[in-house]
Amino acid sequence: MRFFPLTNALQASQIALGGNIFGYFCDEKETAALFDAAEECGINFVDTADVYSAGLSETFIGNALKTRRDRWIVASKIGLESGGDPRHCGRPENIRLKIEASLRRLQTDYIDLYQMHHFDPATPLEESLRCLEALRREGKIRAYGLSNFSGAALKAACDFAGCYAMPMPTGNQRHYNLIARAAEQDAFPVAARYGAPLLVYGVLARGILSAKYKTGDPLPKQSRALRSPSLRQDLTGDVIETVHQMAQCAENNGASLSQAAVAWSLRSQEVGAAIIGMRSPEQVRSIAHAADLTLPSPFISELETLARQIEAAHANGFGVAPLYG
């Protein structure tokens, strides 16, 4: 397993467990088994949010880690209510209220990385950042970060931190995968300039890049497509056919498409880690291997050529979250 410096004091695995499945796809026992498998593979990083499964994700993580908290880097987020509207979520009083609830659910005295889930257009950014820095000084968080911030909003946050001698934001979460590459134009330049690593999610495009969907076959049990009409709309015949060409390309190079897609997302120096919602110990072990893969340039070119066919025909972003700021 490869690691990257989340902060000067924290070395995080380049594969992070995505907590948005705990309580939704995985019960408490299954969640604990995923953490066991992740530790065996060298993974020490988990990302969740207070809104995931209405707090149940944090509760399951807290129970799974209560005897091994010191071995894990725990990231959580604040600022996206169930209605999806981030306005006023960045108010200092709201941040302080929500972090106390997260700390209780996680059964911990501190959160390693506490992130604003979305840009709050109704609250001055400096108010939110000052509050997060205060929480860091108080020891309730070890670092603060951002999520779903545009490149311009990330730059504003970094500039403010620089002006007031505050630590820079520890990264920005962005949607990014082989068939949705908008972050390269918007976020990568800012991440490189300020040394704020991107933590990318949606790396498998909600399962599309696992190549598990087949034309004419029933949808796999427990698949996201069973619960998501928008994902089913993305699964057109041309998408499925091209994905299986990509899978064959990966197989010819000794990897699964899932492994290749994860390794591809980590190839850029701007990306620190890939956050992946894995549902079984077997998937954890398979994906963990991807962090150590080095993809040959001809293989990357072939994958990207096929992926561009999908991206060009389906400009809806494949589940990309809206950006604010």
Helices and strands as residue ranges (DSSP letters): E 3-5, E 11-13, E 15-18, G 19-21, H 28-40, E 45-47, G 52-55, H 56-65, G 69-71, E 73-78, H 92-106, E 111-116, H 125-138, E 141-147, H 151-163, E 172-175, H 183-186, H 188-194, E 198-201, G 205-210, G 224-226, H 229-234, H 237-252, H 257-265, E 271-276, H 281-290, H 297-313
